Amino acid sequence: MSTLRFNTTINCANCVRAITPTLNGEPAISSWQVDTDTPNKVLTVNGDLSAEQVVALVQEAGFEARPA
């Protein structure tokens, strides 16, 4: 299991609610959180996915992500 961090466009509680079904629905993710108080809106993901797979999931939900 690895911990990956991404700068994102997930910038508010409504955005977090919008992406929750996508990230919670991925069995390879054991936990995740978004720090919307930081300028880069850092998403931290714990699980067995590559950075590219997480970026694809975030994009699927309508947001942007790039490795931090």
N, C-alpha and C positions, 0 to 999 in steps of 0.2 A: 504494500500500500504506500502511496506517495501523497505528499501535500503539494498542491499547485496553487499559485497565486496569479491573478489576472487583473489588469486595469480594465474597467468596464464602463458602459453607459447605463448601468442599473443605478439610478440616482435617487429613488424615493421608495417609500413603503408600498405604493401601488406597483412600482416596477418589480419589487421583491415578490409581491403576491402574483404578478404575472408570470414570473419565471419559476416559481415554486413547483408547479405540476411537472414541468420539464425536468428539473434537476432531481426532484423527489422520485420521479418515475424511472430514473436510470439506476438499475440495480448495482452497477459498478461504483456508484458514489455512496460512500458510507456516511459522509456529513459534508455540509457546506454552509457558508455564511457570507454575507456581503456587508462591508463596512461603508455605509452610505454617508458617514460623517467625514470621510477623507476625500481630498480633491480627486483622487484617482478611482474612487468607488471600488475598492479592492474586493474581489471575489476570491475566497479561499475554498478549495475543494480537496477533500480527503477521499481517496479511492484508488481504483485500478484503471484509470483512464489516462491516455496521453493528453498533452496540452492541446493538440489538434482536435481530439475528440470533444474536449470541453468547449473549445471555441465554437465548434460546429453546433453543439447543443445550445449554447447561448445565442448564436445567430438564428437558429431554428425558432427560438422564442422571441426573436425580434430585437435583440440587443447586440452590441459589439463587445468583443473581448480580445485582449492581446496579453501575452505573458508579461508579468510584471518583472 
